[in-house]
Amino acid sequence: MKVEKGIPAPAPREVVEYPYDDMEVGDSFFVEGGTLNKLCYQNRKAGNRLNAKFTVRKVEGGVRVWRLA
């Protein structure tokens, strides 16, 4: 393997906070340009943490997340 110098490190990832903690059953939020895979993962993490259920659907311009329970 060859050691290389002068190659810049990648920029840090952007951290996005979604409003799961503020949601009640029936509430939703829209993520412009969001992807189903990313939001499904976030829904599962938030659902486990909050003991809640969320669903996500692709809509025009992005995705929308609803709290179901």
C-alpha positions in Angstrom: 0.0 0.0 0.0 1.2 3.5 -0.8 0.9 6.5 1.6 -0.4 9.6 -0.1 0.0 13.2 1.1 -2.0 16.3 0.4 -5.4 14.6 -0.1 -8.1 16.6 1.8 -10.4 14.8 4.2 -14.1 14.7 3.3 -16.4 17.3 4.8 -18.3 16.2 8.0 -21.7 14.8 7.5 -24.7 17.1 7.9 -26.8 16.2 10.9 -30.5 16.8 10.4 -32.9 16.8 13.4 -36.4 15.6 12.6 -39.3 16.8 14.9 -40.3 13.3 16.1 -40.4 14.4 19.8 -42.9 17.2 19.0 -45.3 15.0 17.1 -48.7 13.8 18.2 -50.8 11.1 16.5 -52.0 12.5 13.1 -49.2 15.0 12.8 -46.8 14.9 9.8 -43.7 16.7 8.5 -42.4 17.1 4.9 -38.7 16.5 3.9 -37.9 18.2 0.6 -35.8 15.9 -1.5 -35.8 13.2 1.2 -35.4 9.5 0.4 -37.6 6.7 1.6 -34.6 4.6 2.8 -33.2 7.3 5.0 -36.6 8.2 6.5 -37.7 4.6 7.1 -34.5 4.1 9.1 -35.1 7.4 11.1 -38.7 6.3 11.7 -37.6 3.0 13.1 -35.1 4.6 15.4 -37.6 7.3 16.6 -40.4 4.7 17.0 -38.2 2.5 19.2 -37.1 5.5 21.3 -40.6 7.0 21.7 -42.6 3.7 21.7 -44.5 5.2 18.7 -45.3 4.2 15.1 -44.5 6.3 12.0 -45.0 5.8 8.3 -43.4 7.6 5.3 -44.7 8.1 1.8 -43.1 9.6 -1.3 -45.0 12.7 -2.3 -44.3 15.4 -5.0 -41.0 17.0 -4.2 -39.9 14.7 -1.3 -41.3 12.5 1.4 -43.8 13.0 4.2 -43.7 11.3 7.6 -46.9 10.7 9.7 -47.2 9.6 13.3 -49.7 6.8 13.5 -49.6 5.8 17.2 
